[in-house]
Amino acid sequence: MTTTRKLIVYEDAKSPIAEAYRTLRTNIQFSKTDGELKTIMFTSSGPGEGKSTTIANTAVALAQSGKKVILVDCDLRKPVQHKIFGKKNRGVTNILVEEIETDRFIQETQVENLRLLTSGPIPPNPSELLGSAKMQELIKYLKTQADYVIIDAPPVIAVTDASVLASKVDGITLIINSGSVRPEMAQKAKDLLIKANGHLLGVILNRVEIEEEHAYYYYYYGSDDKKIAK
């Protein structure tokens, strides 16, 4: 069963939330890095912060700008992207474990220019798989197939998976739930990513209630470290 209602950028393009995602898209495209910015990992400090929905909508917004995007679900513990897009869950773990050709698992979506590589079956050793040489080869290959490779990674504080991937991508975006995350947890998440040699592009502050136009959520993106509470 498809759950495209979560893809507000696709379903309700004129909404304030969809516009906020387009602003986020612009900020990503103009992010300053020392090299290319093709692989972007999204993570959160903890569970329940709206991470996967935020990632899916960001990928849609990038695809709508005419860029070729591959969304990769690397949350090998609690994968969600296959449910959001209504797809079969065969993907990353099948490629890494069974050594099957990658192209067989990259699926088209209802959004033009956006393809999806789901997580595949949940493995007993997620961190080991994500830190393997095969995973690095997979990311390298995907970069040749798209303008942007968007990676959905598990929460950085809960498990080591995101830290393992941090140095393998061009940039990282941290998603913070304003209603539940304490400043010290946000700081810890940031510190873990930097310690893992990750390049932090910025922070999305999720689920901030505002009054204007009766919008319930606002997404903020910033590249300044001061955007994270200290």
N, C-alpha and C positions, 0 to 999 in steps of 0.2 A: 504493500500500500504506500503510495507516495504521500509525502507530507510537505508539499510545496508551499503551504500556508506559512512555513517558517522562512521562506525565501521572499521577504517583503520587497526587496529591490526588484525582483522579477514580477511579483504579483501586484504590487501597489507602488509603481515607480514614481508617483507624484506625492507620496507621503513625506512628511518631515524626516522620518527615519531613513527612508531611501536617499534623501538628499544628504543626510549626514554621512551615509556610506560613500556617496560620490565625493564628498569632501575628503574623507579618509583615503579614497582611491587617489585623489590628486596629491595628497601629502606623501603617499607611498611612492608615486611616480617621480616626485621631485626630492625624494630623500637623498641626502648627501652621503656618499660612501666613497671609499678610496678606489673601489673597482666597480664591477658590474653588480647589479641588483636583480637577480633572476630567481633565486631561491629564498623564500621568506617563510620562516617558521613562526607560527602563532602558538602561544602557550598562555597559561594563567597561573596565578599563585596557588589556587586550590580548586576543588571541584565545585560545580554549581554556579559558575560565574558567566554562563551564557557563551562559553568559548566556541563551541562547534557551530552554533547558529551564527555568531558574529563572523567566523571564518568563512562559512558558506556564502553569506551575503557579500562579504568583501570580494570573494572570488567572482561572484556574479557581476559585481560592479566593474571589476577589472575587465572581464570578458565583454561587457557591454560597451566598453570604450574601444573595442576592436582588437584587443590584445588576445593572443592565444594563451589560454590558461589551463594548467593541469592542477587539480586539487587532489592532494595525497593525504589519506587518513593514516597517520602514523600513531594514533592513539590505539595501540594494540591491546589495551586493557579494557577500555570501554568505548569502542568505536560507535560513531553516530552518523557519519556522513552518508553511509549507504541507506539509512532510514530517511534522512532529510531529502535525498534525491530519489528514493524508491528504487534502489538498485540491488542486485545480488552482491553478497559480500564475499567476493573472491578477488584477492589483490596482492598487497605487499607481502604478506607471509607466504603466500603460494609461490611468489617469485623468488623469495630469499631461501626458502626451505626446499621447494621442489625443483628449483632452477628451471622454471618454465619461462618462455619468452615474454618479456614485459608487455609488448603490444597486445597480447591476447587478453590482458586484464584491464587495459585502459578503456573506460566506457564513455560513450557519448552521453550528454545530458540534454534536457529540454532547453537549455540556454545555449545559444549560438556562441561558438569559440571556447566553451567551457567543457573540459573532459574531467572524468573522475577516476582515480585509482583508489579503490576502497582498501580497508585494512587487511581483509582476508580473515581466516579463522584465528581466534585468540590463541597465542602460543604460550608455552610455559616459561619462556625466557625472553620477554620483550626487550629488555635493556641490552642483552647480548646480541640480539638480531639487529637492533637499531645502531649499535656500535660496530657492527661488522664491516669488513672490507666490501662485502657484497652490497650493503646498504649504500655505501659511498659510491659504488659503481652505478647503482640504480639512480641516485640523485644526479650524478654526472650525465647519465643517459637522458633523463627526463629534461634536463636543461637544454638539450639539443632539440627537443620536441615542442617547446613552448616558449613564449616570451616571459611568462611567470610560472613558477612552480610554488604553489601555496601549500604549506605543510601544517596539518593539524596535529599538534603534539600534546601529550598528557600534561597535567598541572606540574609545574617545576618543583614545588615543595613536596608534593605527595610521593613522587617516585623520581628515579634518576634519568628516566628516558629523555626528557627535554634537554637536560644537561649534556647527555651523550651526543645528541644531535646538534647542539649549539654551535660547535666549531665547524660543522659540515655544511652550514648554510651561509648565504651572503648577509642576511639580516634577520633580526628577531623582533617581534612585536608582542608585548606583554599585555594581557587583558586583565583588568582589575574590576571587580564588582564593588561599586561605591557603597552599597548598602550592607555589606557583610565583611569586607576585608579590612583588618586593622592596619594602620600605617607600618607597623613593624614587620608584618607579614609581607606587605608589598616591597619593603626594603630588602627583606631576606630573599624574595624571589629575584629581584634585580641583581643582588650580590651573587647568587648562585649562577646566574646566566653569564655574568661578566667573568666570574672565576673560571668558568668552563670555556673561556676564550670566545664567547659569543659577542656579536656586534648588535647591541640593542638600538633599534631604530626609534622606538618610542613606546608610548603607552596608550591603550584605549580604556577610557574610564566608562564603564558600562552601567546601565540602569540608574542613571541620575534623573530623578523626577524634576520636571520643569513645568511651568504653567503655560508658556507660549503655545498657542495653537493646540492645546490639549495633548501635546506629545508626551508620552510617558518615558521614553528613553532617549538619551543623547549620547553620541559617541564622540569622544575627544581623542585626538591624536597629537602627540608632541614629541619632538626629538631631543628636547632639553632634559637633562637628568633631574632638574628641579621639579619636573612634572610629577615625579614620584615622591611621595611624602617621606621625609627623613626624621 
